Amino acid sequence: MSRRAFLLGSALASAGAMGACGQSRPSGAPVAASDPVVGDVEAQRQRAGQRIVDARLSPSPAEVDLGGIVVATWAYGPTVPGPVLRARAGDLLRVQVDNQLDEPTSVHWHGIALRNDMDGVPGLTQEAIEPGDQFTYEFTVPDAGTHWYHSHSGLQLDRGLYGPLIIDDPAEPGDFDHEWVVVVDDWLDGIDGTPNDAARALGIDTPGPRGRAMGSMGHGRMHGGGPGHQSMNSRLLGAAGDVSYPHFLLNGKVPADPVRWTARPGQRAKIRFINAGADTFFRVAVGGHTMTVTHTDGFPTTPHQTESILLAMGERVDVLVTLADGAFPIFAEAEGKNGHAFAIVRTGAGDLPANPRPIELDRPVLLPADLTPAPASRLTDRGHDRYLSVDLGGSMMPYRWTLNGQSHPDTTPLEVSRGQRVRMRLRNMSDMAHPMHLHGHTFALADSGLRKDTVTIRPMRTAEIEFDTDNPGQWALHCHNAYHMEAGMMTTLSYLA
């Protein structure tokens, strides 16, 4: 079906209820983020002698050097990404945010099953941090893993308001010589207008209420946007995005000035990959090497060898690589788009070829959802108490993305009770892949038991996930394509007392 036609199809005729059948229907009033039970659950996570890790973030206008290209943007400091925040599992993380922007902001802690009132979603878990105001996020980090933080206000994610959040596991063997955090991103801010300009070109009326679409399309760079614009298609994903980016970054640098690491031949490197893009999947590889995947979204997997990995927006993987002798790229190719980013690892003499794109990108690619969980990371085996069904759909004219035919803020909440095992069907009725992210919980893919917090649903495919409702509050479920979320693809997982 045409991308300029309505994509919901006949499947939405049966999408009248977000919450489908279940053995135990919830009842009662919604548990707000301010409810005492939220603090009670946090108190159970804390322990005597708990270590406190303090940090400060100051979102503000900034001129940032992307590698010979200086842009006016918003950032948490002088560089993009923002500073690496690091703690150990079980620590209390306390981050003061000083808003020096001229509009409200917030910070979401992606991948952390934290207390609801610290989740950073304005209008749902907190009031936005107004210009000139401060807010202190304070919460226990229960699980180790590679995570990240970013603004959850409008399209601020598609500027420089993001950074890595690494939670160390005290029991990790540390059987590697180097650890490199690799953050890949798509970039237009300060070069090709702003994210709000890109949204208006797509037909999203910004700034303003999330999900309110304009009646006609704009003229900006978008999927199928006319002569000279990218087609943005992928054999794996279908339509691979809506926004054409002039640059792609690895740790804040364009390919003309790549990040460089040095090591010795035979050493082992742990690489933590984070896709911080707003509208771009990245295919990543280490030239001349095989990667052993050990974690996805922070949870351990059965070690799996691969030469390339396809990362969705918001998704993370950890890999181990035994380094060869020479110089080689850590490469991130924009899936279905024109462009890439890379870094250089040097262990000996020699230079990269003029075209550093590794042949490994043409080999079979791993989707993180196809990994096998480590036995210790599986959910306990039990039947589900509640079954929920969510259809993903959307249109290009107007530009509107939906869950069960509704766009945020008018979506019907998914209602659950505390102590339930929930099974949720996510069915993609559009021709685009959607990386779906659930706040405050990790879920297991029902067919494999793999634990994640972000999973990609490819066109005309279905995935079923399971999770336990042990973290009360009001939680966002949304597509981690920032433009799809801004155009309505978001709802609430609502705990009822």
C-alpha positions in Angstrom: 0.0 0.0 0.0 1.3 3.5 -0.8 3.1 5.4 1.9 0.9 8.3 1.1 -2.3 6.3 1.8 -3.8 5.4 5.1 -2.0 2.3 6.4 -4.2 1.0 9.1 -6.2 -1.4 7.0 -9.1 -3.6 8.0 -7.3 -5.0 11.0 -8.3 -2.0 13.0 -11.9 -2.9 12.7 -11.4 -5.2 15.7 -9.2 -2.7 17.7 -11.9 -1.2 19.8 -10.3 -2.2 23.2 -6.7 -1.8 24.2 -7.1 -4.3 27.0 -8.3 -7.6 25.7 -9.4 -10.7 27.5 -7.7 -11.9 30.7 -8.4 -14.0 33.8 -8.3 -11.0 36.1 -9.6 -7.7 35.0 -8.2 -4.8 36.9 -10.3 -2.4 38.8 -9.9 0.7 40.9 -8.4 4.1 40.4 -5.1 4.7 38.5 -2.0 4.6 40.7 -0.4 8.0 40.1 3.3 8.6 40.2 2.8 10.5 43.5 1.0 7.5 45.1 2.7 6.3 48.4 3.1 2.8 47.0 5.7 4.1 44.5 7.8 5.3 47.4 7.2 2.0 49.2 8.5 0.0 46.3 11.6 2.2 46.1 12.2 1.7 49.8 12.3 -2.1 49.2 15.1 -1.6 46.6 17.2 0.4 49.1 19.6 -1.2 51.5 21.7 -0.2 54.5 25.0 1.5 53.5 23.8 2.1 50.0 26.3 4.0 47.9 25.1 7.4 46.5 26.3 8.6 43.1 25.8 12.3 42.5 25.9 14.0 39.1 24.6 17.1 37.4 23.2 17.8 34.0 22.7 21.3 32.6 20.7 21.3 29.3 21.5 24.5 27.6 22.2 26.1 24.1 25.7 25.1 23.0 28.0 25.3 20.0 29.3 21.8 19.4 32.1 20.7 17.2 31.0 17.5 15.3 34.5 17.1 13.8 35.2 20.3 11.8 31.5 21.1 11.6 30.4 23.5 14.4 26.6 23.6 15.0 24.4 25.5 17.3 22.3 23.0 19.2 21.2 22.0 22.7 23.5 19.8 24.8 24.2 18.6 28.4 27.7 20.1 28.1 30.3 21.1 25.6 30.2 17.8 23.7 27.6 15.4 22.2 26.9 12.9 23.6 26.5 14.2 27.1 28.8 12.9 29.9 28.9 9.2 30.7 27.0 8.6 34.0 28.2 5.5 35.8 27.1 3.6 38.9 26.9 0.1 40.2 23.8 -2.1 40.4 22.1 -1.3 43.7 23.5 2.3 44.0 21.3 5.3 44.6 21.8 7.6 41.6 21.1 11.3 42.3 21.2 13.7 39.3 20.4 17.4 39.5 19.1 18.8 36.3 19.4 22.6 35.8 17.3 23.7 32.9 19.1 26.5 31.0 17.0 26.2 27.9 14.2 28.5 26.9 11.6 25.8 27.0 10.6 23.0 29.4 12.6 19.8 29.5 12.9 16.4 31.2 15.2 13.4 31.4 14.2 9.8 30.9 16.5 7.0 32.1 16.1 4.5 29.3 16.3 0.8 30.4 16.1 1.4 34.2 13.2 -0.2 36.1 13.1 2.8 38.4 10.4 4.5 40.6 7.6 6.0 38.6 7.9 9.6 39.7 11.5 9.7 38.4 10.9 8.3 34.9 11.0 11.7 33.3 7.8 11.8 31.1 6.1 15.2 31.4 2.4 15.0 31.9 2.6 11.4 33.0 5.2 10.9 35.7 6.3 14.5 36.4 5.7 18.1 35.6 8.2 19.4 33.0 11.2 21.2 34.3 10.5 24.8 33.4 13.2 27.2 32.0 15.5 28.4 34.9 14.2 25.6 37.2 16.0 22.6 38.7 14.8 19.1 39.4 16.7 16.3 41.2 16.2 12.7 40.0 16.9 10.3 42.7 16.4 6.5 42.4 17.9 3.1 43.0 19.4 1.4 39.9 18.5 -2.2 40.4 20.0 -3.9 37.3 23.4 -3.7 35.6 23.7 -3.0 31.9 24.3 -0.6 29.1 21.6 2.0 29.3 21.3 5.7 28.3 19.5 8.9 29.2 17.7 11.5 27.0 15.1 14.2 27.0 11.5 13.0 26.8 10.2 16.4 25.9 9.0 16.9 22.3 11.8 16.3 19.8 14.6 17.4 22.1 16.0 13.8 21.7 16.9 14.7 18.1 19.2 17.4 19.3 22.2 16.7 21.6 20.2 15.9 24.7 21.3 12.3 25.3 24.2 10.4 26.9 25.3 6.9 28.1 24.2 5.5 31.4 26.4 2.5 32.4 25.4 0.4 35.4 28.3 -1.9 36.3 27.8 -5.4 37.6 30.1 -6.0 40.6 30.1 -9.7 39.7 31.2 -9.2 36.1 34.5 -11.2 35.5 36.1 -8.3 33.6 37.8 -10.6 31.1 38.6 -7.8 28.7 41.4 -5.2 28.3 39.5 -2.3 27.0 35.9 -1.0 27.3 34.6 1.4 24.6 31.1 3.0 24.7 29.9 3.6 21.1 26.9 5.9 20.6 25.6 6.3 17.1 23.2 9.0 16.1 21.5 10.8 13.1 22.1 14.5 13.0 20.4 17.5 11.3 20.2 20.2 14.1 22.0 23.4 13.2 22.7 22.2 9.7 19.4 21.4 8.0 17.1 23.4 10.3 15.9 22.0 13.6 14.0 18.8 14.5 10.9 21.0 14.8 11.4 22.1 11.2 11.7 18.5 10.1 8.5 17.6 12.0 6.6 20.5 10.3 7.8 19.2 6.9 6.4 15.8 7.7 3.1 17.4 8.8 3.4 17.4 12.6 2.3 20.7 14.1 5.1 21.5 16.5 5.6 22.8 19.0 2.2 22.0 20.5 0.2 19.0 21.7 1.9 15.7 20.9 0.2 13.8 18.1 -1.7 16.7 16.5 -1.1 16.4 12.7 -1.5 19.1 10.1 -3.8 18.6 7.2 -1.2 18.7 4.5 2.3 17.6 4.0 5.3 20.0 4.2 8.1 20.3 1.8 11.0 19.1 3.9 13.2 16.0 3.5 11.1 12.9 4.1 10.5 9.4 2.8 9.2 9.7 -0.7 9.4 13.5 -0.5 9.9 14.2 -4.2 12.8 14.5 -6.7 16.2 14.3 -5.1 15.0 12.8 -1.9 16.1 9.5 -0.5 13.8 6.4 -1.0 14.8 5.1 2.5 13.9 1.5 2.0 15.4 -1.6 3.5 14.9 -5.2 2.5 14.7 -6.2 6.2 12.6 -3.3 7.5 10.5 -2.0 4.6 10.4 1.8 4.8 13.5 2.6 6.9 12.6 6.1 8.0 11.0 9.4 7.2 13.8 12.0 7.7 16.8 12.4 5.5 19.8 13.3 7.7 22.9 15.2 6.4 25.2 13.6 8.9 25.6 10.5 11.0 27.7 10.5 14.1 29.7 8.0 16.2 30.4 9.5 19.6 29.5 12.9 18.3 31.9 12.9 15.3 31.3 12.8 11.6 33.5 10.5 9.4 35.8 13.4 8.4 37.2 13.4 12.0 36.5 10.0 13.6 37.1 9.0 17.2 40.3 6.9 17.6 41.2 4.2 20.1 44.5 2.3 20.5 45.2 -1.1 21.7 47.6 -4.1 21.2 47.0 -7.1 19.0 45.4 -10.0 20.8 43.8 -7.8 23.4 40.0 -8.1 24.1 37.7 -5.1 23.9 34.2 -4.9 25.3 32.2 -2.6 23.1 28.9 -1.2 24.3 26.8 -0.1 21.3 23.9 2.4 21.9 21.6 3.6 19.1 20.6 7.2 20.1 19.1 8.0 16.7 15.7 9.5 16.3 14.7 8.0 12.9 17.5 5.7 11.8 18.4 2.0 12.3 22.1 1.4 12.2 23.9 -1.7 10.9 27.2 -2.0 12.9 30.3 -4.0 12.3 34.0 -4.1 13.3 36.0 -4.4 10.1 38.0 -7.6 9.8 36.6 -9.1 13.0 33.8 -11.3 14.4 31.9 -9.9 17.4 30.6 -12.1 20.3 27.4 -10.6 21.6 27.0 -11.0 25.4 24.1 -8.7 26.3 21.2 -6.9 24.8 19.4 -4.0 26.5 21.5 -4.7 29.5 20.5 -8.4 30.0 23.0 -11.3 29.4 22.5 -13.6 26.4 24.0 -16.9 25.4 27.2 -15.8 23.6 26.5 -15.4 19.9 29.1 -14.8 17.2 28.2 -12.5 14.3 29.8 -10.1 11.8 27.1 -7.4 11.8 24.2 -6.3 14.0 21.1 -4.2 13.1 20.4 -1.8 16.0 17.0 -0.1 16.3 16.5 3.4 17.9 16.9 3.0 21.6 18.4 -0.5 21.4 21.8 -1.6 22.9 24.1 -4.5 22.6 27.4 -5.4 24.3 30.0 -7.4 22.3 33.5 -8.8 22.9 36.1 -8.6 20.2 39.6 -10.0 20.1 41.7 -7.4 18.3 43.8 -8.1 15.2 47.0 -6.3 14.2 46.6 -3.1 12.2 44.0 -0.4 11.8 40.3 -1.1 11.3 37.0 0.7 11.6 34.1 0.4 14.0 31.5 1.2 11.4 27.8 2.2 11.6 25.8 2.3 8.4 22.4 4.0 8.2 20.1 1.2 7.2 18.1 2.1 4.1 19.6 5.6 4.0 22.7 7.2 2.5 25.4 7.7 5.0 27.5 6.2 7.8 29.7 7.0 10.8 32.8 5.2 12.0 35.6 5.2 14.5 39.2 3.9 14.1 40.9 1.3 16.2 44.7 1.0 15.8 46.7 -1.9 17.2 49.7 -1.6 14.7 50.9 -0.1 11.5 48.9 0.6 8.4 46.0 2.8 7.3 42.4 2.3 6.6 41.5 1.9 2.9 40.1 5.0 1.1 36.7 3.3 1.5 36.6 2.1 5.1 33.2 0.3 4.7 33.8 -3.3 6.0 32.7 -6.3 3.9 31.2 -7.7 7.1 28.2 -5.3 6.6 27.2 -7.5 3.6 27.2 -10.7 5.6 24.1 -12.1 7.4 23.0 -9.5 9.9 21.9 -10.3 13.5 18.7 -8.8 14.9 19.1 -8.6 18.7 15.6 -10.1 19.1 16.9 -13.3 17.6 19.4 -13.9 20.4 19.0 -16.6 23.0 18.8 -15.5 26.7 21.3 -16.6 29.3 19.5 -19.0 31.6 19.8 -16.7 34.6 18.0 -13.8 32.8 14.8 -15.6 31.9 11.5 -14.8 33.5 10.1 -17.3 35.9 7.7 -19.7 34.3 4.1 -19.0 35.0 0.8 -18.5 33.2 -0.4 -15.0 32.3 -3.2 -13.2 34.2 -3.9 -10.5 31.6 -3.7 -10.4 27.8 -3.4 -7.2 25.9 -3.5 -6.6 22.2 -2.0 -3.5 20.5 -2.1 -2.9 16.7 0.5 -0.5 15.3 -0.6 1.6 12.4 -0.4 5.0 10.8 -0.7 7.2 7.7 1.4 9.7 5.7 -1.4 12.1 4.7 -2.0 13.3 7.4 1.2 12.2 9.1 -0.3 10.3 12.0 0.9 7.2 13.9 -1.4 5.2 16.0 -1.9 2.4 18.6 -5.2 0.6 18.0 -6.3 3.4 15.8 -5.7 6.2 18.4 -3.1 8.8 18.6 -1.6 10.2 21.8 -2.8 12.1 23.9 -6.2 10.4 23.0 -5.1 6.8 23.4 -6.9 4.4 25.7 -4.6 3.3 28.6 -3.6 -0.3 28.9 -5.0 -1.3 32.3 -3.2 -3.7 34.7 -3.1 -4.6 38.3 0.0 -5.1 40.4 1.2 -8.7 40.8 0.0 -9.8 37.4 1.9 -11.6 34.6 0.9 -9.8 31.4 1.1 -11.1 27.9 0.9 -8.4 25.2 0.6 -8.9 21.5 2.2 -6.2 19.3 1.0 -6.4 15.7 2.4 -4.1 13.1 -0.1 -3.2 10.4 2.1 -0.6 8.7 4.9 -0.8 6.1 7.5 0.5 8.6 9.4 -1.2 11.3 8.6 0.2 14.8 11.0 -0.2 17.8 8.6 -0.4 20.7 9.8 0.6 24.1 8.1 0.0 27.5 9.2 2.2 30.4 9.7 0.9 33.9 9.8 -2.8 33.0 11.9 -5.3 31.1 9.9 -7.8 29.2 10.6 -11.2 27.7 9.9 -12.2 24.2 7.3 -14.9 24.6 8.7 -17.2 21.9 12.3 -17.2 23.3 12.3 -15.7 26.8 14.9 -13.1 25.7 14.8 -10.1 28.1 14.6 -6.6 26.6 13.1 -3.2 27.0 13.0 -2.3 23.3 11.9 -4.6 20.5 11.4 -4.0 16.7 8.2 -5.1 15.1 8.8 -5.4 11.4 6.0 -4.7 8.8 3.1 -7.1 8.9 4.7 -9.0 11.7 3.6 -9.8 15.3 5.6 -10.1 18.5 4.3 -11.3 21.9 6.0 -10.1 25.1 5.5 -11.0 28.7 6.3 -9.0 31.9 5.4 -8.9 35.6 3.6 -5.9 37.0 5.8 -5.3 40.0 6.6 -1.6 39.4 3.4 0.4 40.1 2.6 3.7 38.4 1.8 5.2 35.0 4.2 4.0 32.3 4.8 5.0 28.7 4.6 2.5 25.9 5.7 4.1 22.6 7.6 3.7 19.3 11.2 4.9 19.7 11.2 6.6 16.4 11.0 10.2 17.8 8.8 11.5 14.9 6.3 8.6 15.2 6.0 9.2 18.9 5.5 12.9 18.3 2.8 12.1 15.8 0.9 10.0 18.3 2.4 6.5 18.7 2.4 6.4 22.4 0.0 5.2 25.2 0.1 4.4 28.9 0.5 1.2 30.8 -1.8 2.2 33.7 -1.7 0.4 37.1 -5.1 0.4 38.8 -5.3 0.1 42.6 
